[in-house]
Amino acid sequence: MWNLLSGRTRRGASLVEILIVVLVLILIAAFVIPRYLGGQQGGAKAAANAKNEALDAACLATLNQVRESVSMVRTMHPTDKPQSLADFHLPDSETHCIVGGETYIYSPETGQVHCPHPGHESY
C-alpha cells in the first residue's frame, strides 16, 4: 500500500488553516451581529415603524369603539338620530384621531364614522 503521508504523521492544523477559519468566522459575525442586534439606523427605523403601527392600531380601536357607540344609540333610539359626534357625549379622546388629532367624520344619514387622517382612509 502506498503511504500518502510518506512517513510523517499529521498532528494538527497549520497556521494558515487556522487563520482562514478565523477569517470566515469574523466575516459571518460581521453579517449576522448587526442584523441580530438591529443596527443603529435599522433599529431606529424599526422602532419608529413599530410606534406608528401601534398608534394606527390605537386609532382603529378607538374608531371601532365610536362605531359601537353609534350603533347602540341608533338601535336604542331608531327615530332620534344624532346629528354629530358631540350628541353622543363621548370624551374628546374618543372623537379624535390619536395620530393627527383630527375629529372623526360622522354621517348622520348612514351612521358611519371615518378617520380623516392621511393613511387612515380605509379605517
N, C-alpha and C positions, 0 to 999 in steps of 0.2 A: 504494500500500500504506500501511496505517496503521502508524505507528511507535508501538509500545506504550510505549516508554520516553520518548517525546516529547522527543527531542533530548538527553537526558542518558544517559550510559553508566554502567552499574553495575560497580563495580570490586571489591567485596568484601562480606563480611557485615557487618551492622550490629552494634552493641554488644549490643543486645537478643538477636539471634540467637546470638551467641557465648555470652552468659550462659545462655540456655536449653539450649544443647548441654552446657555445663559442668555445669549443674544435673542434667541427665539422666545424665551420666556419674557424678556423685557419688552419685546415687540407686542406680544399677546397682552401683557399687562397694560401697555400704553393704549391699546384699543379698548380693553374691557373696563378698566377702572373709571375713566371719565363717564362712560355710559352707566355704569353701576351707581356712581355717586351723583349723577345728574349733571355734572359740569357746572361752570359758572353761569354762562349765558343760557344754556339749555334749561337749567334748573329754574332760573328766574322766569323764563318764558312759560315753563310748565306750571309754575306756581301762579302766575298771572292768569293763565288759561283756566286753571282749576278754580280760582277765585271768581272769574267771570261766569263759569259754568254754574257755580254754586249760587251766585246772585240771580242768574237766569232761572234756575230751578226755584229759588225763593219767590221770584215774581210770578212764575207759573202756579206755584202752590197758593199764593195769595189770591191770584186771579180765579183759581178754582173755588176758593172759599167764598169769594164775592159772588160767583155764579151760583153756588149753592144757596146763598142768602137770597138772591134774586128769585131763584126757583121756588124756594119755600114761601116767600112773600106772595109771589104770583099765584101759587097753588092755594094758599090760605085765603087770599082776597082776589078772586079772579076778576071782579068788576072794578076794583080800585087799583089801577096800575101806576106805580110810582113813576114820576117824570124825570128824576135824576137820581144819581147815587146818593146825594145828600138826604133824600127821602128815606133811605134805609137806616140812617143814623149809625153808620159804621165809623170807626175811628179813621183818622186821616191816613194812618199807616196801612189800612186795608183798602183804601181807594186810590192809592198812588203806586206807581211802579217803583220798586226798591232800587232799581238800577239808575234810572234817569229822573225820577221824581214826577213824571207826567201823570196827570189824572187819567184813570181808566175811562174809556169811552163806553157809555151805556146807551142802548137804543130802547126807548120805552115801548115802541111798537112790537119789536121781536123779543125783547128781554135779554138780548145778547150783550156781553161785556167783552171788550177787547183792550189790549195794551197798545198804545201808540208809539212806544219806544222803538227806534230803529233796530231791526233784528228780531223783534217780538211780534211781528205782524201775524205769524202763524199761530200765536197763542190764543 
